[in-house]
Amino acid sequence: MNPSTHPRVWVDIDLARLRDNYRHIAETVAPAQVIGILKADAYGLGCLPIARVLIGAGITRFGVADPGEAFQLAPLGLPVQILGAVLPREIPDLVRHGIVMPITDLPIAQEISHEAGRQGKTARCHIKIDTGMGRLGIPITTALDVIRSIHALPNLELEGIYTHFPMADREGNAMTRRQVKDFRRLLQQLESRGHVFPCCHMANSDAINNFPQAVRKPLNWVRTGINLYGVCDSEGGRRLHLRSVLTLKTRLVALRELEEGSTIGYGATYRLPRRMRIGTISAGYADGLPLALSNRGYVLIRGRACPIIGRLSMDYTTVSLEQVPDAELGDEVICLGGEGPQEITVDSWAQLKGTHPYDIICSFGNRVRRCYTGD
Ligand SMILES: Cc1ncc(COP(=O)(O)O)c(C=O)c1O
């Protein structure tokens, strides 16, 4: 038997739903266009398979966080842009491979311009403006002057300009509204000085859902990551109707009857109130199950909810099988996902863990096999 054919723990990624989600987002934001954000290996789900499906569905551009990710996607033939920052030492290779670069200040623009000239090329860039994220980019207060200087540099194609929101998950949020206003005003001021950018973008998934004004002209692109997977931030509105593409699964590896008073797991945090049939599943926190599910979460076996008892461990989790008397060794177990009222959502895990949904899907461990279905 090929050992790789039977993973103990795997995540099914429904590519048909991914395609539907992308199309729904694209239709909702049209005539704006969609940059698919595939950083961190497409939020841990596998950047190349995800990218290929999105290309098939009509996407025309990708965004990533760092050069390694950009080089991985570049052979697929679409423009790939780095959203964050680039280091001077990374610029030669980025220019050589035609990666779209962020300009986050004047010195980096000068470096890119110089290197592009050295290679006899024109480097395509998007200028990043800091309207309140406070992380990267040209502060909006100095943007007009800095952009004038950037425009004077040779060998640059200033294709785009963009900014990012820290709080677009809160519908009607005053800071986000202020950012939209400031950025729009900047675009107008730039236009009146003759600086027009073909690509102007600010909306991420949250803003697409909560701030339609961040998707209207002259804003003609959006950057969406988490919504592609049918996952939304816990807060805020849901203008989009998306379906989760993820089901995290494992198998039942032990079934036992234990006596009343037996304790379960590290810390002995659960004591059986009666003689009970319990099961052990082959997934734990190393696979991305939040420790916070201990004594609180449940899994689905044969469509029925089985409460997690005791503390999760690295590789195994113990569940009550009282609702599933017919359970058998090797049964498939849904840890996350499922259909209907029993569905275990990414959001419910995020709330139990006291985190946000991004952290949940980026936390599936290395041994969780990524399995692509529905294509
Ligand atoms: C600059 C930038 N744009 C867009 C995104 C995509 O965000 P989301 O996954 O919320 O759509 C991110 C992700 O963090 C980002 O850093």
PDBQT file of the ligand as one rigid body, heavy atoms in Angstrom, charges set to zero:
ROOT
HETATM    1  C1  LIG A 401      -2.874  44.511   1.577  1.00  0.00    +0.000 C 
HETATM    2  C2  LIG A 401      -3.895  43.416   1.627  1.00  0.00    +0.000 A 
HETATM    3  N1  LIG A 401      -4.896  43.435   0.752  1.00  0.00    +0.000 NA
HETATM    4  C3  LIG A 401      -5.841  42.477   0.742  1.00  0.00    +0.000 A 
HETATM    5  C4  LIG A 401      -5.810  41.434   1.623  1.00  0.00    +0.000 A 
HETATM    6  C5  LIG A 401      -6.881  40.382   1.538  1.00  0.00    +0.000 C 
HETATM    7  O1  LIG A 401      -7.636  40.368   2.692  1.00  0.00    +0.000 OA
HETATM    8  P1  LIG A 401      -8.928  39.437   2.842  1.00  0.00    +0.000 P 
HETATM    9  O2  LIG A 401      -8.436  38.058   2.991  1.00  0.00    +0.000 OA
HETATM   10  O3  LIG A 401      -9.552  39.956   4.081  1.00  0.00    +0.000 OA
HETATM   11  O4  LIG A 401      -9.752  39.632   1.625  1.00  0.00    +0.000 OA
HETATM   12  C6  LIG A 401      -4.793  41.387   2.565  1.00  0.00    +0.000 A 
HETATM   13  C7  LIG A 401      -4.771  40.303   3.540  1.00  0.00    +0.000 C 
HETATM   14  O5  LIG A 401      -4.434  40.441   4.686  1.00  0.00    +0.000 OA
HETATM   15  C8  LIG A 401      -3.789  42.392   2.554  1.00  0.00    +0.000 A 
HETATM   16  O6  LIG A 401      -2.783  42.368   3.440  1.00  0.00    +0.000 OA
ENDROOT
TORSDOF 0
